[in-house]
Amino acid sequence: MQPLGITQICISERPDYSKEIVEKYISGNSASDIGRLYSCSKQKILKILKKNKINMRPARTVTTRMAVLQKKAKSGARPFYGFCYFEGALTKHPTEFPVLLKIHRLWAQGRTIHQINQELDKYKIKSREGKKWSWAAIRNIVQRFEQKILIIKNGGRYELR
């Protein structure tokens, strides 16, 4: 017996989602977000948008401070020490915020950056990266207090400006 013929059936691995991708991009979603939604790369999404002749929005970076001022959600920048993003909103970090309060208390007592550093080392309090505190990291935190970018109030309340 011989086969009568071979028929090749080509099934597309993925359905064409280009219309949905274009609609999501036009409605304001980023290429990265769309890529995560459809389990593909940002570059693949950009290629589909270019193929459909969609004008790309300019890339826009927002610093943490600007995001706070504009009341926007998570950006590409890491939040200030003592804060984290939870469900897209900037909130107190459960382990870092008490350390931030300690640094503020020591600064308010008139301690120098070096003395604050020694105090943190004395109690073996680690930085965000799990290492010893650097002078520059503490200086950056203290500068936020001095410039009133971050205001710590009684009872652990805070205000970001």
SVG drawing of the C-alpha trace seen along z (x, -y; Angstrom):
<svg xmlns="http://www.w3.org/2000/svg" viewBox="-9 -73 41 75">
<polyline fill="none" stroke="black" stroke-width="0.4" points="0.0,0.0 1.1,-3.5 0.0,-6.7 -2.4,-8.6 -0.9,-12.0 0.5,-14.1 -1.4,-17.1 0.4,-19.6 -1.7,-21.6 -0.1,-24.8 -1.5,-25.9 -0.4,-29.3 1.4,-29.0 -0.2,-32.3 -3.4,-34.0 -3.0,-37.5 -3.6,-40.0 -2.5,-43.1 -5.8,-44.8 -6.1,-44.3 -2.4,-45.4 -3.0,-48.6 -6.2,-49.4 -4.4,-48.9 -1.5,-51.1 -3.8,-53.9 -5.8,-53.7 -2.6,-54.5 -0.9,-51.3 2.9,-51.0 4.6,-48.5 6.1,-46.8 2.7,-46.4 1.2,-45.0 4.1,-42.7 3.6,-41.3 -0.2,-40.9 0.4,-38.9 3.6,-37.1 5.9,-38.5 8.7,-41.1 8.4,-44.9 10.3,-44.8 7.7,-42.4 4.9,-44.8 6.8,-47.8 7.3,-45.9 3.5,-45.2 2.7,-48.8 5.2,-50.0 3.7,-47.5 0.3,-49.0 1.7,-52.5 1.0,-53.7 2.9,-56.8 5.0,-56.0 4.7,-58.2 8.0,-59.7 9.7,-57.9 9.2,-59.6 11.0,-59.0 9.6,-60.3 11.8,-60.5 10.4,-59.4 10.1,-62.9 8.2,-64.0 5.9,-61.0 5.2,-61.9 4.5,-65.6 2.2,-64.5 0.5,-61.9 1.4,-59.2 1.9,-55.6 5.0,-53.5 7.8,-54.7 11.1,-53.3 13.0,-54.9 13.5,-53.3 11.6,-55.1 13.3,-57.0 14.8,-54.9 12.0,-54.0 9.3,-53.7 8.2,-51.1 5.5,-50.6 2.4,-48.6 -0.3,-48.1 1.1,-51.0 1.1,-53.5 4.1,-54.8 3.8,-53.6 6.0,-53.1 8.3,-50.1 7.7,-47.8 11.4,-47.3 13.0,-50.4 10.7,-53.1 11.5,-52.5 15.2,-52.9 14.3,-56.1 12.6,-57.3 15.7,-56.5 17.9,-58.5 15.5,-61.4 15.5,-61.3 19.3,-61.3 19.5,-64.1 16.9,-66.1 19.1,-65.7 21.9,-67.5 24.1,-64.4 26.5,-64.6 26.3,-62.2 29.4,-60.4 27.8,-60.0 24.5,-58.6 26.6,-56.2 28.4,-55.0 25.0,-54.6 23.6,-52.4 26.8,-50.3 26.7,-50.0 23.3,-48.3 24.2,-46.4 21.4,-48.0 22.0,-47.3 21.2,-49.4 18.7,-48.5 21.3,-46.4 22.1,-44.5 25.5,-46.2 26.9,-48.7 25.7,-52.2 27.8,-54.6 28.3,-58.2 26.8,-59.3 23.6,-57.3 23.0,-58.8 23.8,-62.3 21.2,-61.8 18.6,-60.9 19.6,-63.9 19.5,-66.3 15.8,-65.2 15.1,-66.3 17.0,-69.6 15.5,-70.5 12.0,-69.6 11.4,-67.1 10.5,-64.6 9.0,-65.8 8.6,-63.4 5.8,-64.2 4.9,-62.9 3.6,-59.3 5.4,-58.1 3.3,-60.3 5.2,-61.8 4.7,-64.3 6.5,-64.2 6.8,-67.4"/>
</svg>
